[in-house]
Amino acid sequence: MSSVEFNCLPTIIGSMPHTNPRQACSLVTRYLKDIPAWPQLPRRSFLENMNAQYSEGFPGAVIEGDRLYVDSSQDLQKPLEELYTAYLEKDINKYPISPDYAAGLYSFLSQANLSPPAVKGHVTGPLTWGLTVTDKNDRAIIHDEVLGDAIPKLLQLKAAWQEKELSRISRNTIIFVDEPYMAAYGASTLAGVFSSPEKIADLIEEVFTGISGLKGLHCCGNTDWSVLLKTSLDILSFDAYNYAESLSLYPAEIKKFLDKGGAIAWGIVPNDGDSVTKESAASLKDRLEETMAPFTRNGVRFKDLIAQSLLTPSCSLASLSEEAASQALELLTELSTKIRKRYI
């Protein structure tokens, strides 16, 4: 890849606390003029839960109230054949995300006079989806040999469809694959599913192959980043506020990733109300520089690190009040401005 230079511009991970999609989009576009992202609204409907949102069209998927499961007792041969045919033929219009499942996306796409330099979308990763969604007996779908293989194929189609829609706003698209479950890497739940890190990387890579623009990967906890760096990702996104040291444990891998032109999204703005209130752009600037310091000691030029960086909240803003979410975005943009004035 050629070098991905964002020069510490701000964007978000995805979820917002709003139930009104227009209000959420208004806030996003007010603060994130260069790289806006469509808002996921899990409080509006269970259908916008990060797993339910991308379940539409999955063979046997059933939503009952606030529960999503796969009824594997059905005859799923025909829906599986349809999914595999669409996957092989790259028929991305066969599996769109409908308005009931993503009101924020459709409100975002309908905005007039929006032409930012880049635009961001997101899809739940195959590990997280497959280990969270279960059958009727509460067995994770990823353990099913047939259905487990179908997961990354559907998510690839969802990501590609979304990218096509977002390209109407900007030809420079960024799609993040969100893998919070990677924070459990090494735990028995994951060890029982995968015999090697390569299998995890292959599963994520299958989703990435449907994305023609920039590919990001977000994990909001501590994980083995070397596993994720085996993929073709362009942007590595992590919670730099709560897990600052987690990435610095992989200096050689990160230097190699940056040398190839990759970028890091530093989740340096907190996503809990108390921390949002107590922090300032100045305190977060100090915190970010401290978090970056170990990489400069390991042969990465600070100038390159700044150039190949995005700034984001640590994770979803959905747990905040609407007022606190607005404060978090204000902090984020103030921090970006402060860093850019000082170093760009």
N, C-alpha and C positions, 0 to 999 in steps of 0.2 A: 504494500500500500504506500501511497505517497503520504507525506506528513499531514496529519489532521490538526490544524491550528485553529483553536477557538479563542485563544488569548483571554481565558477566564470569563467568557460570557456566561450568563446565568440561564438555567432552564429548570424544569421540575421532573420528578420521577413519574407522577401521574395522578394519583387520587387526591381529590379535594373534599372538604366537608359539606359542600353545598347540596341542596336538593333541587335548586333551580339552575338548569344548565346555562341559561343566559348570564346569570350573575357570575357563575364560575368562569365562563369564557371571558367575560368582561374583565375580571380580575387578572386572569392569565395574560391577556393581550395588553393590559395596562402596564404590567410590570415586565413582561418578557417579550419585548419588541423584536429582538433578534432571533430567538429560538423558542417560540411559543409551543406548547404541547397541549393536546386535547385533554380535558379533565375527565377522569373516571369518577363516578358519583355513587359509591357504594351505599350511602345513606338514603339515596333516592329510591333504590329498589335492590332487592337481593340479586336481580339479574345483572347488576353491575358489580357484584362481588367478583374478585379477580379470577376466580375459577369459573363461575357461572357465565361470565361475560364472553368467554371463548368456547363455551360448551355447545352452542347452537350448531346442530348438524352432526354432532358426534354420535356414532351408532349406539342406540340404546339409552342415550342420555335422558334423564327424567328430572324435572324440577317440581318438587312438591313443597309449597310454602317456602321455608328458608332452608331447604335441603336439596342438594344436587347429588344424584347417584346414577350409576349406569345399570340398567336392567339387563344383565347378561343372559337371563333365561329366555329372552326373546330370540327369534330367528334373525340374526343380524347379518346374514350373508349378503342380502341385497344392499343395505346401506353401506356395508364395508366395501363391496364392489364399486359402488358409486363414488365413495371417498377415494379409493385407490385409482380409479379411472381419472377423476379430477386432478389428483396429485400427479399422475404420469403425464397427463395432457396439459398440465399447468393452467387448468380452468379455474382461475381464482374467483371468478364471478359466481361460481356454484356455491361458495361458502362465505357470504358476506357477514358482517356484524350488523344486525338490524337495529332500528331506532330504539326499540324497547330495551335492548341490551347495552346501548351506548348513547344515551341522550346527549351527553357532552360532546361526543364526536360529531354528531349531526349538527348540533348548534354551532360548533367550532367551524365546520365546513361551510355553513351558511352565512358566515360573517362577510360583510362587504369590505372592500378596500384593505384586505389583508394580504400583504406580499412581503413577508420577512425573508431574510437571507437563507434561513433554514427552518425546518419544522420537525417536531418530534412526535413519535407515536410509541406504543408499547404493547407487548403481548406477554401473557404469562408463560413461563418456561415449561418445557415438557416434564422436567423432574418434579417441579412444584405441583403442576396440574395432575400428573400421574400418581403422585404419592398422597395427594389430598383428596382427590375424587375417588370414591369407593364403589363397590357393587352393593347389592342389597344386604350382604353379609358383612359389610364394613371392611372388606378386603380391598386394599389399594389397587386401582385399575392397572397400574404399571406392572403388577405381578402377573397379569393375564398375558400370555405370550402373544395372542392375536391382537387384543385391544391395546396392549401396551405399545405394539408396533405402529398402531394407527395414530397415537397421540401426536408425535412430532409432525406427522403428515398433515393433520387438520390444522395445527398451529402454524405450520409453514404457509398454508393457504390463507389463513386469517391475516397473518403478517403481510403477505404479498398484496392481498386485497386492500388492506389498510394503507399500505405504502402508495398504491395506485391512487387512492382517494386523496391522500395528503399531498401528493405531487401536484394537485390542482392549486395548492396554496404556495408551495415552493418546490422547485425542481431538486433542491437539496434536502433529502429526507434522512431522518435518523430514526431507526426503530430499536428500542431497547427490549431485550428479552429479560423478564424479571424472574429471578430464581432465589427467592428468600429461603427455600428449603435447602439450598447449598450450605446454609449455616449449620445444618445437621450432618454435614459430610463427616464420615468416620464413625457416625453412630450406627447402631445395629440396623436401623430401618434402611439406611442406604447400603450398608455392607451386604445385606441380604439380597439386594437387587442387582448390584453391579460388582463384578469380580475385578474390575480394573478402572482406573481413572479415564482411560481411553474410551471406555463405553459411555461414560458420562459426557465426555467431550463430543463423541459421535452423535449422541442424542440431541444435544444443543446445536451442533453443526448442521443437522438435518433441517432445523428451523431456519438457521442462518442462510442456507442455500437458496431460500425463496426471497431473500432480501437483496435488492440490487443497490440500494444506497448504503449509508453508513450503518454498521451493526454495533449495538451496545449491549452490554450484559451487566445487570445490576443485582448485587446481593447485599442485603442490609445488615449482615452479621459477620462474625468471624468465620473464615473458611480457608480451604487450601486453594489459594489463588493460582497456583501453578497448574491445577486441573483446568480451570477456565481459560488460562492463557494458551492451552493446547488448541483452542478453537481459532477461527479466523476473525475474531472480534476486532473492531476498530476502536471502541471506547470501553474502558473498564470503569464501572461505577460502584463506589463503595461508601459506607457510612464512616466518614472521616471524623465526625464529631464524637461518636462513642467508641469507635474501633480504630483510632488513629494508627496504632502500631501494627495492625493486622497485615497491611500491605508492605510495610517496611521489612517484614520477615522474609521477603522474596526479592532482594535487591538485584540479583543477577537476571532473574526472569523479567522484572519490571524494566530494567535498563535495556534489555534486548527488545522488549515490546515497544518502548519509546524510540529506540534507535531505528526500528522498522517503520516508525511514523504513527504509532498508536497514541491515543489520548486517554487521560484519566479524568473522570468526573468526580470531584471531591464533594461528598455530601457533608459539607461543613456547617450548614445552618440547621440547628436542632428542630425536631418535630414534636416536642412536648411543650405545653403551655408555659410551665415555670421557667424552662431554659430560654424560650423565646423572649420572655419578659426581661430576664436578667442580662442577656447578651446585647452587645452593640456591634456595629460594623467594625469598630476599632479592635474590640476584644476578639472577634472572629478572625480578623486579619492576622493578629498575633498567633492565634491558634493554628490557622492555616499554614503560616510560615514555619511554625514549629513542626507541623506534620510533614511538610515538604523537606525539612532539613536532612533527615537520614538519607534521602535519595541523592541530594547534592554531595553528601559525603561518600557516596558510592559511584561517583563518576558521571552523574547526570548534571548537565549545566542548568543552573537555576533559570536562565533565560529560556532554555528549551522547555523546561518543566512548566513555566508560566504560559508559554505559547501553546503547549499541547495539553491544555487543561480547560475543563468546564467547571462551573460551580453550581451546586444543587443543594436542596434540603437533604438531610440525612436519609430520609425515606418518604413515604406517603405523608400527606398533610391531612388525611381524612379524619384522624383522631382529634384534631384541634377544633376549636370553635371557628366560625367564619371570620371573626375579628382577629383571632390569633393567626389564622392562615394568611390573612392580609399582612399582619405584622411580619410573619416569616418571609413573605415575598419582598416586603420592603427592605428587610435586613439583607436579603440575598442580593437585591439590585444595588443597594448602597455598598455592600462589600465588593461586588464586581467593579463598580465605578471606582472605588478607592484603590483596588489592586491595579486596575488598568491605568489609572492616572499615575500611579507610582512606578509601574514597571513597563508599560507598553509604549 
